[in-house]
């Protein structure tokens, strides 16, 4: 049957349905053109957030407060580590500033870890959960090791912050605490980089991640740990703002706030 085709094209639309004469044969790779109604996407598609439960904004607020406290602890820790090798604290009373720094780091890390667990709860970021758990462990060991390195010299009658020149195990404990804690900013910074597309200001997430990673790298170097603390302060401030402005997504993936 011709189905109304002109006589010169009789049988033209019969199986196997050859293409019309105006159709230009295309290469094999383009024989399946994209329909016109499908938009062309030149950039990779970003994976949408996958909340692991009802979204909870207070988790981000607690994390923001913890990051701001961590910024203050970073300033104190940088000053303590910078002046300790020059003999500050030898021949005087108990060096409370070391313990205060460790306590501030622990308290702020507990609060900040809630924010990173919020990345897992609200966005489904596994890196956020891992970094939050490690941050709790690292901050606890930081307080135990740095405070445990302080030893009273009975023969001299004074407190020694690290036992420098006398007790090598004390120095090992002191520096081990810094190394373990230095890995935490690297992991948390990576969490900010991974979750930056879900944030209100993606560029701020990138800045937070870069500063935290650089600060953690300096903390691990030991001799430049005071520089790492100061960089960590800047990263913590950016991280606090990032958490405070982080949106939450409902099940329809629309940002709220």
C-alpha positions as CSV (number, residue, x, y, z in Angstrom):
1,X,0.0,0.0,0.0
2,X,1.1,3.5,-0.8
3,X,-0.8,5.3,1.9
4,X,-1.4,8.3,-0.3
5,X,2.2,8.6,-1.6
6,X,2.8,10.2,-5.0
7,X,3.1,7.7,-7.9
8,X,6.9,8.5,-8.3
9,X,7.3,7.4,-4.7
10,X,5.1,4.4,-4.8
11,X,6.4,1.9,-2.3
12,X,8.8,4.4,-0.9
13,X,7.3,4.3,2.6
14,X,7.0,0.5,2.7
15,X,9.3,-1.4,5.0
16,X,12.1,-1.0,5.6
17,X,11.1,2.7,5.4
18,X,14.1,4.2,3.6
19,X,15.0,7.8,4.6
20,X,13.6,10.7,2.5
21,X,15.8,12.1,-0.2
22,X,16.5,15.3,1.7
23,X,17.9,13.4,4.6
24,X,21.7,13.6,4.7
25,X,23.2,10.4,6.0
26,X,25.1,11.1,9.2
27,X,28.1,9.3,10.6
28,X,27.5,6.2,12.7
29,X,28.3,8.0,15.9
30,X,25.5,10.5,15.3
31,X,22.8,8.2,14.0
32,X,20.8,8.7,17.2
33,X,20.6,12.5,17.5
34,X,19.4,14.0,20.8
35,X,15.8,15.0,20.7
36,X,15.2,18.8,20.6
37,X,13.3,18.8,23.8
38,X,16.3,17.5,25.8
39,X,18.5,20.3,27.1
40,X,22.2,20.2,26.3
41,X,24.3,20.1,29.5
42,X,27.9,21.1,28.9
43,X,28.8,20.7,32.6
44,X,28.7,17.6,34.8
45,X,25.5,17.1,36.7
46,X,26.0,17.7,40.5
47,X,24.6,14.9,42.6
48,X,21.7,16.2,44.7
49,X,21.8,16.1,48.5
50,X,20.3,13.0,50.0
51,X,19.2,13.7,53.6
52,X,19.6,10.8,56.0
53,X,16.6,11.9,58.0
54,X,14.4,14.9,58.7
55,X,16.6,18.0,58.0
56,X,17.8,19.7,61.2
57,X,19.2,23.2,61.0
58,X,20.3,23.4,64.7
59,X,23.1,20.9,63.9
60,X,24.6,23.6,61.7
61,X,24.2,26.3,64.3
62,X,25.9,24.2,66.9
63,X,28.7,23.5,64.5
64,X,29.1,27.2,63.7
65,X,29.4,28.1,67.4
66,X,32.0,25.4,67.7
67,X,34.0,26.7,64.8
68,X,34.1,30.2,66.3
69,X,35.4,28.8,69.7
70,X,37.9,26.7,67.7
71,X,39.2,30.0,66.2
72,X,39.8,31.4,69.6
73,X,41.6,28.2,70.7
74,X,43.7,28.4,67.5
75,X,45.0,31.8,68.5
76,X,45.9,30.6,72.0
77,X,47.4,27.4,70.8
78,X,49.6,29.3,68.3
79,X,50.9,31.7,70.9
80,X,51.6,28.8,73.4
81,X,53.5,26.7,70.8
82,X,55.4,29.7,69.5
83,X,56.8,30.9,72.9
84,X,57.3,27.5,74.5
85,X,60.5,26.6,72.7
86,X,62.0,29.9,73.9
87,X,61.8,28.8,77.5
88,X,58.6,30.5,78.5
89,X,57.1,28.8,81.5
90,X,60.3,27.2,82.9
91,X,60.9,27.9,86.6
92,X,57.4,29.2,87.3
93,X,54.1,27.6,88.3
94,X,51.9,25.1,86.5
95,X,51.5,26.0,82.8
96,X,47.7,26.3,82.8
97,X,47.6,27.8,79.3
98,X,48.5,24.4,77.8
99,X,45.6,22.7,79.6
100,X,43.3,25.6,78.8
101,X,44.2,25.3,75.1
102,X,43.5,21.6,75.1
103,X,40.2,22.0,76.9
104,X,39.1,24.8,74.4
105,X,40.1,22.6,71.5
106,X,38.1,19.6,72.9
107,X,35.0,21.7,73.7
108,X,35.0,23.4,70.3
109,X,35.7,20.2,68.5
110,X,32.7,18.5,70.1
111,X,30.5,21.3,69.0
112,X,32.1,21.5,65.5
113,X,31.7,17.7,65.1
114,X,27.9,18.2,65.5
115,X,28.0,20.5,62.5
116,X,29.9,17.9,60.4
117,X,27.5,15.2,61.4
118,X,24.9,17.7,60.2
119,X,26.5,17.4,56.8
120,X,25.7,13.7,56.9
121,X,22.2,14.2,58.3
122,X,21.1,17.0,55.9
123,X,23.2,16.3,52.8
124,X,24.1,12.7,53.1
125,X,27.8,13.4,53.1
126,X,29.7,10.4,54.4
127,X,32.9,12.5,54.5
128,X,31.2,14.8,56.9
129,X,30.4,11.9,59.3
130,X,33.9,10.5,59.1
131,X,35.6,13.8,59.7
132,X,33.3,14.6,62.6
133,X,34.0,11.3,64.4
134,X,37.8,11.7,63.8
135,X,37.6,15.2,65.1
136,X,36.2,14.0,68.4
137,X,38.9,11.4,68.8
138,X,41.7,13.7,67.8
139,X,40.7,16.5,70.1
140,X,40.4,14.1,73.1
141,X,43.9,12.7,72.4
142,X,45.3,16.2,71.9
143,X,44.2,17.2,75.4
144,X,45.4,13.9,77.0
145,X,48.8,13.9,75.3
146,X,49.7,17.6,75.7
147,X,48.5,17.8,79.3
148,X,50.2,14.5,80.0
149,X,53.6,15.8,78.7
150,X,53.8,18.3,81.6
151,X,55.9,16.9,84.4
152,X,57.1,18.3,87.7
153,X,60.9,18.3,88.2
154,X,61.3,17.2,91.8
155,X,65.1,17.9,91.7
156,X,64.6,21.4,90.4
157,X,61.3,22.2,92.1
158,X,59.5,23.7,89.0
159,X,57.1,22.6,86.3
160,X,58.4,21.8,82.9
161,X,56.0,22.1,80.0
162,X,57.5,19.5,77.7
163,X,60.6,18.2,79.5
164,X,62.7,19.6,76.7
165,X,66.3,18.6,77.2
166,X,65.4,16.2,80.0
167,X,62.7,13.8,79.0
168,X,62.4,12.7,75.4
169,X,59.1,10.7,76.0
170,X,57.5,14.0,77.1
171,X,58.4,15.7,73.8
172,X,57.2,12.6,71.9
173,X,53.8,12.8,73.7
174,X,53.5,16.6,73.1
175,X,54.3,16.4,69.4
176,X,52.2,13.2,68.9
177,X,49.2,15.2,70.1
178,X,49.8,17.8,67.5
179,X,50.3,15.3,64.7
180,X,47.0,13.4,65.5
181,X,45.1,16.7,65.8
182,X,46.7,18.1,62.6
183,X,45.0,15.4,60.5
184,X,41.5,16.5,61.7
185,X,41.6,19.9,59.8
186,X,42.6,18.1,56.7
187,X,39.6,15.8,56.9
188,X,37.2,18.5,57.8
189,X,38.5,20.8,55.1
190,X,37.9,18.0,52.6
191,X,34.3,17.8,53.9
192,X,33.8,21.4,53.1
193,X,35.2,21.0,49.6
194,X,33.0,18.0,48.9
195,X,29.8,19.7,50.2
196,X,30.5,23.1,48.7
197,X,27.8,22.8,46.0
198,X,25.1,22.4,48.6
199,X,26.1,25.5,50.5
200,X,24.7,29.0,50.0
201,X,28.1,30.4,49.1
202,X,30.1,27.7,47.3
203,X,33.2,29.9,47.2
204,X,33.2,30.2,50.9
205,X,33.2,26.4,51.2
206,X,36.2,26.3,49.0
207,X,38.0,28.9,51.0
208,X,37.2,27.1,54.2
209,X,38.4,23.8,52.9
210,X,41.7,25.2,51.6
211,X,42.5,27.1,54.8
212,X,41.7,24.1,57.0
213,X,43.8,21.7,54.9
214,X,46.8,24.1,54.8
215,X,46.5,24.7,58.6
216,X,46.4,21.0,59.3
217,X,49.5,20.5,57.1
218,X,51.4,23.1,59.1
219,X,50.3,21.5,62.4
220,X,51.8,18.2,61.3
221,X,55.2,19.8,60.6
222,X,55.6,20.4,64.4
223,X,58.2,23.2,64.1
224,X,55.7,25.4,62.2
225,X,52.6,24.3,64.2
226,X,52.1,27.8,65.5
227,X,51.6,28.9,61.8
228,X,49.1,26.1,61.4
229,X,47.1,27.3,64.4
230,X,46.9,30.8,63.0
231,X,45.8,29.5,59.6
232,X,43.4,27.2,61.4
233,X,41.9,30.3,63.1
234,X,41.1,31.8,59.7
235,X,39.7,28.6,58.4
236,X,37.5,28.1,61.5
237,X,36.0,31.6,61.1
238,X,35.1,30.9,57.5
239,X,33.8,27.5,58.5
240,X,31.6,29.0,61.2
241,X,30.1,31.4,58.6
242,X,29.7,28.5,56.2
243,X,27.8,26.5,58.8
244,X,25.6,29.4,59.9
245,X,24.5,30.1,56.3
246,X,24.1,26.5,55.2
247,X,20.7,25.7,53.8
248,X,18.7,22.7,54.5
249,X,16.8,20.7,51.8
250,X,13.4,19.2,52.0
251,X,12.5,16.0,50.3
252,X,11.7,17.8,47.1
253,X,15.3,19.1,47.1
254,X,14.3,22.7,47.4
255,X,16.6,24.8,49.6
256,X,15.0,26.3,52.7
257,X,16.8,29.4,54.0
